[in-house]
Amino acid sequence: MASEKKKETRSWQQSLMLYIHDIMCMLLVVMLLFLVVFRVILVTGDSMFSTLWDGDYLLLLSEMFCDAPEQGDIVVISKRSFDDGKPIVKRVIATEGQTVDIDFDSGMVYVDGVALQENYIHNETTNEEGTVFPLTVAENCIFVLGDNRGNSMDSRDSRIGDGGLIDTRYVLGHAVFRVFPFNSIGSLSK
């Protein structure tokens, strides 16, 4: 007796259902990644000019999947008492235990007595906004500034946080990549 293998053929309806099933599984994986690990954030305003522009889209790595913010990181913060909880994008200048001082006459920012070399800023730090310096960053807090110091509400304004400090619980994540506009796509390295 010769045994013949039966050729399995699928109807077009079965093939279509398998195709739809595969697409739905891929979409579910992508949605979970973007709900848990990544977010896309729109930059609004000019506070990070010329590093970031109004209308840029950033890929944000969730705070759950990255280390604590470090000096130089670009982070996204959301706090209900500030701008109705809208996400704001700022640069970390100092972390817990570090002391920040600003010489508003020269525009220099000092962390632990050392002047920062800030080649990313658009203009000098000459606007006083109410925070008293020198300021030591409290535990689980960060001190942030925008790169466009003449047009940025940041830790210089004591209304943004507790005496200008931002509790790290309000950090949504680290901006790691610019995804739009296409001519500016790239990593946001320190």
N, C-alpha and C positions, 0 to 999 in steps of 0.2 A: 504494500500500500504506500503510495506516494502521498506524503502530506504536503499540502500546499498552504503557504501562508496567505492568510486573508489580507488583502490590501485594505488598510483603513483609509477611508476618504471622508472628508468632512464636507458638509454642505456649506454653502456660502453664509448661511445664517449662523452656523456654529463658528466658522472662522471670524465673522464679524463680532460675535459675542466674546470670543477669546481676545480679540484685538481691543475691544472696549474694556474688558477686564484688566488687561495689561496697562492701558492708559490710566485707568482709575487708580491702580496700585501705584504707578509712578507719581501721579498727582498727589496722592495721599502722602507719600514719602516727602515730596517737595514741600507740601503744606506744613507737615510736621517740622521739617527743618526750619522753615521760616517762622513758625510759631514759637519754637523752643530755642533754637540755636542762633538764627539770624533774623535781622529786621532790616527793612529799607527805610531810611529817614530822609526827609526833605530838608535841606538847609533853607531857613527863611531869615532874611536880613543880612546885614553886612558886617556883623561882629567878628567874623573869621576871615574877612578879606585881607589879604590876597591869597591865602592858603585855600580857602573855600569861598565859593560865590553863591549868592542868592539863587536858588533854583537847582543847585547840585543835589544829586541823590547819592547817599552814602550807604554802604553795607555795614551794618552794625553787628558786632559779635556780642551776644548776650553776656551780661555780667556773670551768669552762672557758669560760663565756659571759658572765662579768662581770669588771669590773675588780678589782684588788686590794682587799681590805677597807679601808674608810675609817672614821675615827672616827665613831661613832654608828650604824654598820651593825649589824643583827642578823644573826648568822651561826650556822651549825650546824657543830659540830666533832665529829669522831669519831677517837678515839685508842685503840688496843688496850689500852694500859696504864691508861687511865682508864675506870672503870665498864664493863669488858669491851668497849669499843668502841661502846657505845650512843651514839647521837647526843645531844649536849647543845646547848642554845640559849643564847647569851650575846650581850651587846652589846660591840662593839669600843670601847675607851676610848682606846687609843693604838696607833700603828703604828710601824714601824721608825724609829729615830732619835729618837723622842720620849721624854721623861723623865716618869715617873709618880711622884707622891708622894701619900701619903694621911695626913692629920692625923686619927688615930683619935679624938682627944678631941673635935674639932668635927664629925667625919664628912665633912669636905670632901676631894674628890679634885682634885688639881692635875695638869695636863699642861703641861709646859714652863713651870712657874711660874704658870700661870693657872688659877684655880678654875673648875671646870666648872659650868655652869648645868644641872643635871640635873632637869628637871621631870618626868621619866619614872620616877624611882626611888620605891620604896614606903617605904623607910626609909633613914636615914643610914648611911654606911659606918663603922661603929664596931667591927666584929669583925676582929681581927688573926688571920691564919691561918698565918703563918710566912714569908711572902715579906718580904725586907728592902727597905725604901724609903729614899731615892729609888732608882728602878730605870729604867735606860735600855733601851728596847726594841731588841733585837738585829736584825740584818738578816734579812729574810724571816720575821719574827715579829710577833705582835700581843699586846696585853694586853687581857683581857676581864673583864667583871664582869656579874653578874646584876643585874636591876633591883630585886630583893628582897634587898638586901644582908645582911639578917639571916638569910637562909636560902638561901645560894647557895655552892656550891663553884665557885670561879673562880680567876683569876690571883693572888688573895691567898694561895692555898694553893700552896706550891712543889711539891706532889706532882702537880698537874694538868699541869704542863709543866716545861720546863727553867728552874728558878728562878721559876716563875710565868708564863713566856712560852709562847705557843702558836706552833709552827711553822706557817706558812700552808699547808703541804702537808696538814695535818689538817683544813683548812676544806673542808667538803663544798659549801658555797655560801651564798648570801645569802637570808634569809627575806624575801620581797617582798610576800606577800599572805596574809591569813588566809582560809581557805576554809570553815571550820566552827568554831564553830556559826554557823548562818545569820544570827542576829541580830547577829553581830559581823563579818560578812564585810567585808573592806576592805584597803586598802593599809597596809603597815607602813613608813610614811615616817619619816625621822629626826626 
